[in-house]
Amino acid sequence: MNNTPEPAGQQRTKQPLSDAAKDSLTKTRNLFRIFIVTVLGAFFVYQLDVSYLWLTGILTAASFVLGILLLVRSARLKESKLVLFGTVSGLVVSLIMLLVILATALFFRQVQDFQTCSREALTDQALSNCRVQLESSLPGLR
C-alpha cells in the first residue's frame, strides 16, 4: 500500500452543499427531467397520429413554459451548464415542433389523408404515390 501525499496545490476539495442548495439542485433536476419528457412526448405523440395534434400542442406549450422556467432558474442560480445546454436545445426542438404543429393545423386534412395512405402502403411505389397525392393536394405546390 503506497500512500504518497499529493502536493497541497493539486488537491481540490468541494465544499459540501447546504440543505437549501441541495433542495434547489433537486428541484432544478426534476424540472429538467419533466421538461425533457414533455419535449420528447410532444415529438412522439405527433409521430403516433395526426389526430392527436391537440395533445402535441399541449405538450409543446408545457415544454415552452418549463423551458423558460429552467432558463431563468439556471441563469439566476448558476447551477449546471449541462442543464442550461439541454434546456436551450430542448427549446429549439420545441420551436421546431411549434412550426410543424402550425403547418399541420393549416393543412390538417391533407396531412391526415397522407398519413392514412402511407400506413396502408406496402411498397415503395405505393408510398411514392402517397407523396405525389399529398403534393398535388397542397395549394401552391402544383
N, CA, C and O atoms as a GROMACS GRO file, in nm:
protein
  568
    1MET      N    1   0.083  -0.116   0.000
    1MET     CA    2   0.000   0.000   0.000
    1MET      C    3   0.088   0.123   0.000
    1MET      O    4   0.166   0.145   0.093
    2ASN      N    5   0.076   0.203  -0.102
    2ASN     CA    6   0.161   0.320  -0.118
    2ASN      C    7   0.076   0.444  -0.104
    2ASN      O    8   0.000   0.478  -0.195
    3ASN      N    9   0.086   0.510   0.005
    3ASN     CA   10   0.011   0.633   0.029
    3ASN      C   11   0.104   0.752   0.018
    3ASN      O   12   0.162   0.796   0.118
    4THR      N   13   0.119   0.802  -0.102
    4THR     CA   14   0.204   0.919  -0.118
    4THR      C   15   0.116   1.042  -0.115
    4THR      O   16   0.018   1.051  -0.189
    5PRO      N   17   0.149   1.135  -0.032
    5PRO     CA   18   0.067   1.257  -0.026
    5PRO      C   19   0.089   1.343  -0.151
    5PRO      O   20   0.200   1.355  -0.201
    6GLU      N   21  -0.019   1.400  -0.198
    6GLU     CA   22  -0.012   1.490  -0.314
    6GLU      C   23   0.029   1.628  -0.268
    6GLU      O   24   0.003   1.666  -0.154
    7PRO      N   25   0.092   1.703  -0.355
    7PRO     CA   26   0.125   1.842  -0.318
    7PRO      C   27  -0.002   1.920  -0.286
    7PRO      O   28  -0.107   1.896  -0.345
    8ALA      N   29   0.009   2.011  -0.196
    8ALA     CA   30  -0.107   2.085  -0.147
    8ALA      C   31  -0.176   2.165  -0.256
    8ALA      O   32  -0.297   2.186  -0.249
    9GLY      N   33  -0.103   2.210  -0.357
    9GLY     CA   34  -0.162   2.290  -0.464
    9GLY      C   35  -0.249   2.210  -0.559
    9GLY      O   36  -0.333   2.268  -0.629
   10GLN      N   37  -0.233   2.077  -0.564
   10GLN     CA   38  -0.307   1.996  -0.659
   10GLN      C   39  -0.434   1.936  -0.600
   10GLN      O   40  -0.518   1.884  -0.674
   11GLN      N   41  -0.451   1.942  -0.472
   11GLN     CA   42  -0.571   1.887  -0.412
   11GLN      C   43  -0.687   1.984  -0.429
   11GLN      O   44  -0.674   2.104  -0.408
   12ARG      N   45  -0.799   1.927  -0.467
   12ARG     CA   46  -0.920   2.009  -0.480
   12ARG      C   47  -1.028   1.946  -0.394
   12ARG      O   48  -1.060   1.828  -0.409
   13THR      N   49  -1.081   2.024  -0.308
   13THR     CA   50  -1.190   1.973  -0.226
   13THR      C   51  -1.313   2.058  -0.253
   13THR      O   52  -1.307   2.180  -0.261
   14LYS      N   53  -1.425   1.988  -0.266
   14LYS     CA   54  -1.552   2.058  -0.285
   14LYS      C   55  -1.612   2.086  -0.149
   14LYS      O   56  -1.611   2.003  -0.058
   15GLN      N   57  -1.665   2.205  -0.138
   15GLN     CA   58  -1.732   2.237  -0.015
   15GLN      C   59  -1.869   2.169  -0.015
   15GLN      O   60  -1.937   2.168  -0.118
   16PRO      N   61  -1.909   2.112   0.096
   16PRO     CA   62  -2.040   2.046   0.100
   16PRO      C   63  -2.152   2.149   0.079
   16PRO      O   64  -2.146   2.263   0.126
   17LEU      N   65  -2.254   2.104   0.008
   17LEU     CA   66  -2.366   2.192  -0.021
   17LEU      C   67  -2.458   2.202   0.101
   17LEU      O   68  -2.474   2.106   0.177
   18SER      N   69  -2.516   2.317   0.116
   18SER     CA   70  -2.612   2.335   0.224
   18SER      C   71  -2.742   2.264   0.186
   18SER      O   72  -2.761   2.224   0.071
   19ASP      N   73  -2.831   2.250   0.283
   19ASP     CA   74  -2.959   2.183   0.256
   19ASP      C   75  -3.041   2.261   0.155
   19ASP      O   76  -3.109   2.201   0.071
   20ALA      N   77  -3.037   2.393   0.161
   20ALA     CA   78  -3.112   2.476   0.066
   20ALA      C   79  -3.057   2.458  -0.076
   20ALA      O   80  -3.133   2.452  -0.172
   21ALA      N   81  -2.925   2.450  -0.088
   21ALA     CA   82  -2.864   2.430  -0.220
   21ALA      C   83  -2.896   2.292  -0.274
   21ALA      O   84  -2.920   2.277  -0.394
   22LYS      N   85  -2.897   2.191  -0.188
   22LYS     CA   86  -2.933   2.056  -0.230
   22LYS      C   87  -3.079   2.051  -0.277
   22LYS      O   88  -3.110   1.989  -0.379
   23ASP      N   89  -3.167   2.116  -0.202
   23ASP     CA   90  -3.308   2.120  -0.242
   23ASP      C   91  -3.327   2.193  -0.374
   23ASP      O   92  -3.406   2.150  -0.458
   24SER      N   93  -3.254   2.302  -0.392
   24SER     CA   94  -3.263   2.377  -0.516
   24SER      C   95  -3.213   2.295  -0.634
   24SER      O   96  -3.274   2.296  -0.741
   25LEU      N   97  -3.102   2.225  -0.615
   25LEU     CA   98  -3.046   2.141  -0.720
   25LEU      C   99  -3.141   2.026  -0.754
   25LEU      O  100  -3.159   1.992  -0.871
   26THR      N  101  -3.203   1.967  -0.654
   26THR     CA  102  -3.300   1.860  -0.676
   26THR      C  103  -3.421   1.912  -0.753
   26THR      O  104  -3.470   1.845  -0.844
   27LYS      N  105  -3.469   2.029  -0.716
   27LYS     CA  106  -3.584   2.087  -0.786
   27LYS      C  107  -3.549   2.117  -0.932
   27LYS      O  108  -3.630   2.091  -1.021
   28THR      N  109  -3.432   2.172  -0.956
   28THR     CA  110  -3.389   2.201  -1.093
   28THR      C  111  -3.377   2.073  -1.175
   28THR      O  112  -3.421   2.069  -1.290
   29ARG      N  113  -3.320   1.970  -1.118
   29ARG     CA  114  -3.306   1.843  -1.190
   29ARG      C  115  -3.442   1.781  -1.221
   29ARG      O  116  -3.463   1.726  -1.329
   30ASN      N  117  -3.534   1.789  -1.127
   30ASN     CA  118  -3.668   1.735  -1.151
   30ASN      C  119  -3.742   1.814  -1.259
   30ASN      O  120  -3.808   1.755  -1.344
   31LEU      N  121  -3.729   1.946  -1.256
   31LEU     CA  122  -3.789   2.028  -1.361
   31LEU      C  123  -3.729   1.995  -1.497
   31LEU      O  124  -3.799   1.991  -1.598
   32PHE      N  125  -3.598   1.973  -1.500
   32PHE     CA  126  -3.532   1.938  -1.625
   32PHE      C  127  -3.580   1.804  -1.678
   32PHE      O  128  -3.603   1.789  -1.798
   33ARG      N  129  -3.596   1.707  -1.590
   33ARG     CA  130  -3.648   1.576  -1.632
   33ARG      C  131  -3.790   1.588  -1.689
   33ARG      O  132  -3.821   1.528  -1.792
   34ILE      N  133  -3.873   1.664  -1.623
   34ILE     CA  134  -4.010   1.684  -1.672
   34ILE      C  135  -4.008   1.756  -1.806
   34ILE      O  136  -4.086   1.723  -1.896
   35PHE      N  137  -3.920   1.854  -1.820
   35PHE     CA  138  -3.906   1.926  -1.945
   35PHE      C  139  -3.867   1.832  -2.059
   35PHE      O  140  -3.927   1.838  -2.167
   36ILE      N  141  -3.769   1.747  -2.036
   36ILE     CA  142  -3.726   1.652  -2.140
   36ILE      C  143  -3.840   1.557  -2.176
   36ILE      O  144  -3.860   1.526  -2.293
   37VAL      N  145  -3.915   1.511  -2.077
   37VAL     CA  146  -4.027   1.421  -2.105
   37VAL      C  147  -4.134   1.491  -2.189
   37VAL      O  148  -4.192   1.430  -2.278
   38THR      N  149  -4.162   1.618  -2.161
   38THR     CA  150  -4.264   1.689  -2.240
   38THR      C  151  -4.217   1.714  -2.383
   38THR      O  152  -4.296   1.704  -2.476
   39VAL      N  153  -4.089   1.746  -2.400
   39VAL     CA  154  -4.037   1.768  -2.536
   39VAL      C  155  -4.043   1.638  -2.616
   39VAL      O  156  -4.093   1.636  -2.728
   40LEU      N  157  -3.992   1.531  -2.558
   40LEU     CA  158  -3.995   1.402  -2.628
   40LEU      C  159  -4.138   1.351  -2.646
   40LEU      O  160  -4.171   1.292  -2.748
   41GLY      N  161  -4.222   1.376  -2.545
   41GLY     CA  162  -4.363   1.334  -2.555
   41GLY      C  163  -4.433   1.404  -2.670
   41GLY      O  164  -4.508   1.340  -2.744
   42ALA      N  165  -4.410   1.533  -2.686
   42ALA     CA  166  -4.471   1.606  -2.798
   42ALA      C  167  -4.428   1.548  -2.931
   42ALA      O  168  -4.509   1.531  -3.022
   43PHE      N  169  -4.299   1.517  -2.943
   43PHE     CA  170  -4.247   1.462  -3.068
   43PHE      C  171  -4.308   1.325  -3.097
   43PHE      O  172  -4.351   1.299  -3.210
   44PHE      N  173  -4.312   1.238  -2.998
   44PHE     CA  174  -4.361   1.102  -3.021
   44PHE      C  175  -4.512   1.097  -3.039
   44PHE      O  176  -4.562   1.014  -3.115
   45VAL      N  177  -4.586   1.183  -2.970
   45VAL     CA  178  -4.732   1.186  -2.990
   45VAL      C  179  -4.763   1.234  -3.131
   45VAL      O  180  -4.856   1.183  -3.194
   46TYR      N  181  -4.687   1.330  -3.182
   46TYR     CA  182  -4.708   1.375  -3.320
   46TYR      C  183  -4.681   1.261  -3.418
   46TYR      O  184  -4.754   1.246  -3.516
   47GLN      N  185  -4.578   1.182  -3.392
   47GLN     CA  186  -4.546   1.069  -3.479
   47GLN      C  187  -4.653   0.960  -3.473
   47GLN      O  188  -4.674   0.888  -3.570
   48LEU      N  189  -4.720   0.950  -3.359
   48LEU     CA  190  -4.819   0.846  -3.340
   48LEU      C  191  -4.937   0.861  -3.436
   48LEU      O  192  -4.968   0.769  -3.512
   49ASP      N  193  -5.001   0.976  -3.431
   49ASP     CA  194  -5.115   1.000  -3.518
   49ASP      C  195  -5.144   1.149  -3.518
   49ASP      O  196  -5.140   1.216  -3.415
   50VAL      N  197  -5.174   1.201  -3.638
   50VAL     CA  198  -5.201   1.343  -3.651
   50VAL      C  199  -5.333   1.382  -3.583
   50VAL      O  200  -5.358   1.500  -3.557
   51SER      N  201  -5.417   1.284  -3.554
   51SER     CA  202  -5.542   1.313  -3.484
   51SER      C  203  -5.518   1.362  -3.342
   51SER      O  204  -5.606   1.425  -3.282
   52TYR      N  205  -5.400   1.334  -3.288
   52TYR     CA  206  -5.365   1.380  -3.154
   52TYR      C  207  -5.288   1.512  -3.158
   52TYR      O  208  -5.205   1.539  -3.071
   53LEU      N  209  -5.315   1.593  -3.258
   53LEU     CA  210  -5.246   1.721  -3.271
   53LEU      C  211  -5.271   1.812  -3.151
   53LEU      O  212  -5.183   1.888  -3.111
   54TRP      N  213  -5.389   1.804  -3.093
   54TRP     CA  214  -5.421   1.885  -2.976
   54TRP      C  215  -5.331   1.849  -2.858
   54TRP      O  216  -5.287   1.937  -2.784
   55LEU      N  217  -5.304   1.718  -2.840
   55LEU     CA  218  -5.216   1.675  -2.730
   55LEU      C  219  -5.072   1.718  -2.756
   55LEU      O  220  -5.001   1.756  -2.664
   56THR      N  221  -5.031   1.712  -2.882
   56THR     CA  222  -4.898   1.759  -2.919
   56THR      C  223  -4.885   1.908  -2.888
   56THR      O  224  -4.781   1.952  -2.838
   57GLY      N  225  -4.989   1.985  -2.917
   57GLY     CA  226  -4.988   2.128  -2.887
   57GLY      C  227  -4.979   2.156  -2.738
   57GLY      O  228  -4.906   2.246  -2.695
   58ILE      N  229  -5.053   2.080  -2.659
   58ILE     CA  230  -5.049   2.098  -2.513
   58ILE      C  231  -4.909   2.064  -2.459
   58ILE      O  232  -4.855   2.138  -2.377
   59LEU      N  233  -4.852   1.953  -2.506
   59LEU     CA  234  -4.719   1.915  -2.459
   59LEU      C  235  -4.613   2.016  -2.502
   59LEU      O  236  -4.519   2.044  -2.428
   60THR      N  237  -4.627   2.069  -2.623
   60THR     CA  238  -4.532   2.169  -2.670
   60THR      C  239  -4.544   2.298  -2.589
   60THR      O  240  -4.442   2.358  -2.554
   61ALA      N  241  -4.665   2.340  -2.559
   61ALA     CA  242  -4.684   2.459  -2.476
   61ALA      C  243  -4.625   2.438  -2.336
   61ALA      O  244  -4.561   2.527  -2.280
   62ALA      N  245  -4.647   2.319  -2.280
   62ALA     CA  246  -4.590   2.288  -2.149
   62ALA      C  247  -4.437   2.288  -2.154
   62ALA      O  248  -4.372   2.332  -2.060
   63SER      N  249  -4.381   2.238  -2.264
   63SER     CA  250  -4.236   2.238  -2.274
   63SER      C  251  -4.180   2.379  -2.284
   63SER      O  252  -4.072   2.407  -2.232
   64PHE      N  253  -4.253   2.470  -2.352
   64PHE     CA  254  -4.208   2.610  -2.356
   64PHE      C  255  -4.209   2.672  -2.217
   64PHE      O  256  -4.113   2.740  -2.179
   65VAL      N  257  -4.314   2.650  -2.141
   65VAL     CA  258  -4.324   2.706  -2.006
   65VAL      C  259  -4.213   2.651  -1.917
   65VAL      O  260  -4.145   2.726  -1.848
   66LEU      N  261  -4.196   2.518  -1.920
   66LEU     CA  262  -4.091   2.458  -1.838
   66LEU      C  263  -3.952   2.502  -1.883
   66LEU      O  264  -3.864   2.526  -1.800
   67GLY      N  265  -3.932   2.514  -2.013
   67GLY     CA  266  -3.803   2.557  -2.064
   67GLY      C  267  -3.767   2.698  -2.020
   67GLY      O  268  -3.653   2.724  -1.982
   68ILE      N  269  -3.864   2.787  -2.025
   68ILE     CA  270  -3.838   2.925  -1.981
   68ILE      C  271  -3.811   2.930  -1.831
   68ILE      O  272  -3.722   3.002  -1.786
   69LEU      N  273  -3.888   2.852  -1.754
   69LEU     CA  274  -3.861   2.845  -1.610
   69LEU      C  275  -3.720   2.794  -1.583
   69LEU      O  276  -3.650   2.847  -1.497
   70LEU      N  277  -3.678   2.691  -1.657
   70LEU     CA  278  -3.544   2.637  -1.637
   70LEU      C  279  -3.435   2.736  -1.680
   70LEU      O  280  -3.331   2.746  -1.616
   71LEU      N  281  -3.459   2.808  -1.789
   71LEU     CA  282  -3.361   2.908  -1.832
   71LEU      C  283  -3.341   3.015  -1.725
   71LEU      O  284  -3.228   3.050  -1.692
   72VAL      N  285  -3.451   3.065  -1.672
   72VAL     CA  286  -3.443   3.168  -1.568
   72VAL      C  287  -3.374   3.112  -1.444
   72VAL      O  288  -3.289   3.177  -1.383
   73ARG      N  289  -3.413   2.990  -1.407
   73ARG     CA  290  -3.356   2.927  -1.288
   73ARG      C  291  -3.206   2.901  -1.307
   73ARG      O  292  -3.126   2.926  -1.216
   74SER      N  293  -3.167   2.852  -1.424
   74SER     CA  294  -3.026   2.824  -1.449
   74SER      C  295  -2.943   2.951  -1.453
   74SER      O  296  -2.830   2.954  -1.403
   75ALA      N  297  -2.997   3.056  -1.512
   75ALA     CA  298  -2.924   3.183  -1.520
   75ALA      C  299  -2.912   3.248  -1.382
   75ALA      O  300  -2.809   3.306  -1.349
   76ARG      N  301  -3.017   3.239  -1.305
   76ARG     CA  302  -3.018   3.305  -1.174
   76ARG      C  303  -2.934   3.230  -1.072
   76ARG      O  304  -2.859   3.291  -0.996
   77LEU      N  305  -2.946   3.097  -1.070
   77LEU     CA  306  -2.878   3.019  -0.967
   77LEU      C  307  -2.743   2.962  -1.011
   77LEU      O  308  -2.665   2.916  -0.927
   78LYS      N  309  -2.716   2.964  -1.141
   78LYS     CA  310  -2.590   2.913  -1.195
   78LYS      C  311  -2.558   2.774  -1.142
   78LYS      O  312  -2.450   2.749  -1.089
   79GLU      N  313  -2.655   2.683  -1.157
   79GLU     CA  314  -2.638   2.550  -1.100
   79GLU      C  315  -2.564   2.453  -1.192
   79GLU      O  316  -2.473   2.384  -1.147
   80SER      N  317  -2.602   2.447  -1.319
   80SER     CA  318  -2.541   2.346  -1.406
   80SER      C  319  -2.538   2.394  -1.550
   80SER      O  320  -2.640   2.439  -1.604
   81LYS      N  321  -2.422   2.384  -1.611
   81LYS     CA  322  -2.410   2.420  -1.753
   81LYS      C  323  -2.478   2.316  -1.840
   81LYS      O  324  -2.530   2.350  -1.947
   82LEU      N  325  -2.479   2.191  -1.798
   82LEU     CA  326  -2.544   2.084  -1.874
   82LEU      C  327  -2.695   2.106  -1.880
   82LEU      O  328  -2.756   2.085  -1.984
   83VAL      N  329  -2.754   2.148  -1.770
   83VAL     CA  330  -2.897   2.177  -1.768
   83VAL      C  331  -2.927   2.295  -1.859
   83VAL      O  332  -3.026   2.295  -1.932
   84LEU      N  333  -2.842   2.396  -1.856
   84LEU     CA  334  -2.860   2.512  -1.942
   84LEU      C  335  -2.852   2.473  -2.090
   84LEU      O  336  -2.937   2.514  -2.169
   85PHE      N  337  -2.752   2.394  -2.126
   85PHE     CA  338  -2.736   2.348  -2.264
   85PHE      C  339  -2.855   2.261  -2.307
   85PHE      O  340  -2.908   2.277  -2.417
   86GLY      N  341  -2.896   2.170  -2.221
   86GLY     CA  342  -3.010   2.083  -2.250
   86GLY      C  343  -3.140   2.161  -2.264
   86GLY      O  344  -3.224   2.128  -2.348
   87THR      N  345  -3.156   2.264  -2.184
   87THR     CA  346  -3.277   2.346  -2.191
   87THR      C  347  -3.281   2.426  -2.321
   87THR      O  348  -3.385   2.432  -2.386
   88VAL      N  349  -3.170   2.485  -2.359
   88VAL     CA  350  -3.166   2.560  -2.485
   88VAL      C  351  -3.192   2.466  -2.602
   88VAL      O  352  -3.266   2.501  -2.694
   89SER      N  353  -3.131   2.349  -2.600
   89SER     CA  354  -3.153   2.251  -2.708
   89SER      C  355  -3.299   2.207  -2.712
   89SER      O  356  -3.357   2.197  -2.820
   90GLY      N  357  -3.357   2.182  -2.598
   90GLY     CA  358  -3.497   2.141  -2.592
   90GLY      C  359  -3.592   2.251  -2.640
   90GLY      O  360  -3.694   2.222  -2.702
   91LEU      N  361  -3.557   2.375  -2.610
   91LEU     CA  362  -3.640   2.486  -2.658
   91LEU      C  363  -3.632   2.501  -2.810
   91LEU      O  364  -3.730   2.538  -2.874
   92VAL      N  365  -3.516   2.472  -2.867
   92VAL     CA  366  -3.503   2.474  -3.013
   92VAL      C  367  -3.591   2.365  -3.075
   92VAL      O  368  -3.661   2.389  -3.173
   93VAL      N  369  -3.588   2.246  -3.016
   93VAL     CA  370  -3.674   2.136  -3.064
   93VAL      C  371  -3.821   2.175  -3.048
   93VAL      O  372  -3.902   2.147  -3.137
   94SER      N  373  -3.856   2.238  -2.938
   94SER     CA  374  -3.995   2.280  -2.916
   94SER      C  375  -4.037   2.386  -3.018
   94SER      O  376  -4.152   2.386  -3.064
   95LEU      N  377  -3.946   2.474  -3.054
   95LEU     CA  378  -3.977   2.575  -3.155
   95LEU      C  379  -4.003   2.509  -3.290
   95LEU      O  380  -4.096   2.547  -3.362
   96ILE      N  381  -3.922   2.410  -3.324
   96ILE     CA  382  -3.944   2.337  -3.449
   96ILE      C  383  -4.077   2.263  -3.444
   96ILE      O  384  -4.151   2.260  -3.542
   97MET      N  385  -4.107   2.203  -3.329
   97MET     CA  386  -4.236   2.133  -3.315
   97MET      C  387  -4.352   2.231  -3.329
   97MET      O  388  -4.455   2.196  -3.386
   98LEU      N  389  -4.337   2.353  -3.279
   98LEU     CA  390  -4.441   2.454  -3.294
   98LEU      C  391  -4.466   2.484  -3.440
   98LEU      O  392  -4.581   2.495  -3.483
   99LEU      N  393  -4.359   2.498  -3.518
   99LEU     CA  394  -4.374   2.523  -3.661
   99LEU      C  395  -4.441   2.405  -3.731
   99LEU      O  396  -4.524   2.424  -3.820
  100VAL      N  397  -4.405   2.284  -3.693
  100VAL     CA  398  -4.466   2.164  -3.751
  100VAL      C  399  -4.614   2.157  -3.715
  100VAL      O  400  -4.698   2.123  -3.799
  101ILE      N  401  -4.646   2.189  -3.592
  101ILE     CA  402  -4.786   2.188  -3.548
  101ILE      C  403  -4.868   2.290  -3.626
  101ILE      O  404  -4.979   2.260  -3.669
  102LEU      N  405  -4.813   2.410  -3.643
  102LEU     CA  406  -4.885   2.513  -3.718
  102LEU      C  407  -4.907   2.472  -3.863
  102LEU      O  408  -5.016   2.492  -3.918
  103ALA      N  409  -4.805   2.415  -3.926
  103ALA     CA  410  -4.819   2.370  -4.064
  103ALA      C  411  -4.920   2.256  -4.074
  103ALA      O  412  -5.000   2.251  -4.168
  104THR      N  413  -4.916   2.165  -3.978
  104THR     CA  414  -5.011   2.054  -3.979
  104THR      C  415  -5.153   2.103  -3.955
  104THR      O  416  -5.247   2.054  -4.019
  105ALA      N  417  -5.170   2.199  -3.866
  105ALA     CA  418  -5.304   2.252  -3.841
  105ALA      C  419  -5.358   2.324  -3.964
  105ALA      O  420  -5.478   2.320  -3.992
  106LEU      N  421  -5.270   2.390  -4.036
  106LEU     CA  422  -5.310   2.461  -4.156
  106LEU      C  423  -5.354   2.365  -4.267
  106LEU      O  424  -5.449   2.394  -4.340
  107PHE      N  425  -5.286   2.254  -4.280
  107PHE     CA  426  -5.317   2.154  -4.383
  107PHE      C  427  -5.357   2.021  -4.319
  107PHE      O  428  -5.308   1.916  -4.359
  108PHE      N  429  -5.444   2.027  -4.220
  108PHE     CA  430  -5.479   1.909  -4.141
  108PHE      C  431  -5.535   1.796  -4.226
  108PHE      O  432  -5.490   1.682  -4.215
  109ARG      N  433  -5.632   1.826  -4.310
  109ARG     CA  434  -5.697   1.721  -4.390
  109ARG      C  435  -5.597   1.654  -4.484
  109ARG      O  436  -5.599   1.531  -4.499
  110GLN      N  437  -5.511   1.730  -4.547
  110GLN     CA  438  -5.413   1.674  -4.639
  110GLN      C  439  -5.312   1.584  -4.566
  110GLN      O  440  -5.277   1.477  -4.614
  111VAL      N  441  -5.266   1.630  -4.450
  111VAL     CA  442  -5.170   1.552  -4.372
  111VAL      C  443  -5.236   1.424  -4.320
  111VAL      O  444  -5.173   1.318  -4.320
  112GLN      N  445  -5.359   1.434  -4.278
  112GLN     CA  446  -5.430   1.317  -4.229
  112GLN      C  447  -5.450   1.215  -4.342
  112GLN      O  448  -5.432   1.096  -4.320
  113ASP      N  449  -5.486   1.262  -4.461
  113ASP     CA  450  -5.500   1.172  -4.576
  113ASP      C  451  -5.366   1.106  -4.611
  113ASP      O  452  -5.362   0.987  -4.643
  114PHE      N  453  -5.258   1.184  -4.606
  114PHE     CA  454  -5.126   1.128  -4.635
  114PHE      C  455  -5.087   1.022  -4.532
  114PHE      O  456  -5.033   0.917  -4.567
  115GLN      N  457  -5.115   1.050  -4.406
  115GLN     CA  458  -5.080   0.955  -4.301
  115GLN      C  459  -5.157   0.824  -4.317
  115GLN      O  460  -5.102   0.716  -4.299
  116THR      N  461  -5.285   0.835  -4.351
  116THR     CA  462  -5.365   0.716  -4.374
  116THR      C  463  -5.313   0.638  -4.495
  116THR      O  464  -5.301   0.516  -4.490
  117CYS      N  465  -5.283   0.710  -4.602
  117CYS     CA  466  -5.232   0.646  -4.723
  117CYS      C  467  -5.098   0.577  -4.698
  117CYS      O  468  -5.076   0.465  -4.744
  118SER      N  469  -5.008   0.643  -4.624
  118SER     CA  470  -4.875   0.586  -4.602
  118SER      C  471  -4.880   0.466  -4.508
  118SER      O  472  -4.796   0.377  -4.518
  119ARG      N  473  -4.978   0.461  -4.418
  119ARG     CA  474  -4.992   0.344  -4.332
  119ARG      C  475  -5.038   0.222  -4.410
  119ARG      O  476  -5.000   0.109  -4.380
  120GLU      N  477  -5.118   0.246  -4.512
  120GLU     CA  478  -5.170   0.136  -4.593
  120GLU      C  479  -5.074   0.096  -4.704
  120GLU      O  480  -5.093  -0.008  -4.767
  121ALA      N  481  -4.972   0.178  -4.730
  121ALA     CA  482  -4.877   0.149  -4.838
  121ALA      C  483  -4.785   0.035  -4.797
  121ALA      O  484  -4.721   0.039  -4.692
  122LEU      N  485  -4.779  -0.066  -4.882
  122LEU     CA  486  -4.694  -0.181  -4.853
  122LEU      C  487  -4.563  -0.179  -4.932
  122LEU      O  488  -4.469  -0.249  -4.897
  123THR      N  489  -4.559  -0.100  -5.037
  123THR     CA  490  -4.439  -0.096  -5.122
  123THR      C  491  -4.388   0.047  -5.131
  123THR      O  492  -4.456   0.142  -5.093
  124ASP      N  493  -4.267   0.060  -5.182
  124ASP     CA  494  -4.210   0.193  -5.203
  124ASP      C  495  -4.288   0.269  -5.310
  124ASP      O  496  -4.303   0.391  -5.302
  125GLN      N  497  -4.338   0.198  -5.408
  125GLN     CA  498  -4.417   0.261  -5.514
  125GLN      C  499  -4.546   0.319  -5.457
  125GLN      O  500  -4.586   0.429  -5.493
  126ALA      N  501  -4.611   0.245  -5.368
  126ALA     CA  502  -4.734   0.294  -5.306
  126ALA      C  503  -4.706   0.416  -5.218
  126ALA      O  504  -4.784   0.511  -5.216
  127LEU      N  505  -4.594   0.414  -5.147
  127LEU     CA  506  -4.556   0.529  -5.065
  127LEU      C  507  -4.524   0.650  -5.152
  127LEU      O  508  -4.558   0.763  -5.117
  128SER      N  509  -4.460   0.626  -5.263
  128SER     CA  510  -4.432   0.733  -5.357
  128SER      C  511  -4.561   0.792  -5.412
  128SER      O  512  -4.571   0.914  -5.430
  129ASN      N  513  -4.659   0.708  -5.440
  129ASN     CA  514  -4.790   0.757  -5.485
  129ASN      C  515  -4.857   0.843  -5.378
  129ASN      O  516  -4.923   0.942  -5.410
  130CYS      N  517  -4.840   0.805  -5.252
  130CYS     CA  518  -4.896   0.884  -5.142
  130CYS      C  519  -4.832   1.023  -5.139
  130CYS      O  520  -4.902   1.122  -5.119
  131ARG      N  521  -4.700   1.029  -5.158
  131ARG     CA  522  -4.631   1.158  -5.160
  131ARG      C  523  -4.679   1.246  -5.275
  131ARG      O  524  -4.700   1.366  -5.260
  132VAL      N  525  -4.696   1.182  -5.392
  132VAL     CA  526  -4.743   1.257  -5.509
  132VAL      C  527  -4.884   1.309  -5.483
  132VAL      O  528  -4.917   1.423  -5.519
  133GLN      N  529  -4.967   1.227  -5.420
  133GLN     CA  530  -5.103   1.269  -5.387
  133GLN      C  531  -5.102   1.386  -5.289
  133GLN      O  532  -5.181   1.480  -5.302
  134LEU      N  533  -5.012   1.381  -5.190
  134LEU     CA  534  -5.000   1.491  -5.094
  134LEU      C  535  -4.955   1.618  -5.163
  134LEU      O  536  -5.012   1.725  -5.141
  135GLU      N  537  -4.854   1.608  -5.247
  135GLU     CA  538  -4.804   1.726  -5.317
  135GLU      C  539  -4.909   1.788  -5.407
  135GLU      O  540  -4.918   1.910  -5.418
  136SER      N  541  -4.990   1.705  -5.470
  136SER     CA  542  -5.093   1.760  -5.558
  136SER      C  543  -5.210   1.819  -5.480
  136SER      O  544  -5.282   1.904  -5.532
  137SER      N  545  -5.229   1.777  -5.355
  137SER     CA  546  -5.340   1.830  -5.277
  137SER      C  547  -5.305   1.960  -5.203
  137SER      O  548  -5.394   2.032  -5.159
  138LEU      N  549  -5.175   1.989  -5.190
  138LEU     CA  550  -5.133   2.112  -5.121
  138LEU      C  551  -5.140   2.230  -5.217
  138LEU      O  552  -5.096   2.219  -5.332
  139PRO      N  553  -5.194   2.341  -5.172
  139PRO     CA  554  -5.201   2.458  -5.259
  139PRO      C  555  -5.063   2.521  -5.280
  139PRO      O  556  -4.981   2.525  -5.189
  140GLY      N  557  -5.039   2.568  -5.402
  140GLY     CA  558  -4.917   2.638  -5.432
  140GLY      C  559  -4.800   2.550  -5.470
  140GLY      O  560  -4.694   2.601  -5.506
  141LEU      N  561  -4.816   2.417  -5.465
  141LEU     CA  562  -4.707   2.328  -5.500
  141LEU      C  563  -4.726   2.264  -5.637
  141LEU      O  564  -4.647   2.178  -5.677
  142ARG      N  565  -4.827   2.304  -5.709
  142ARG     CA  566  -4.854   2.243  -5.838
  142ARG      C  567  -4.776   2.311  -5.946
  142ARG      O  568  -4.786   2.272  -6.062
   0.00000   0.00000   0.00000
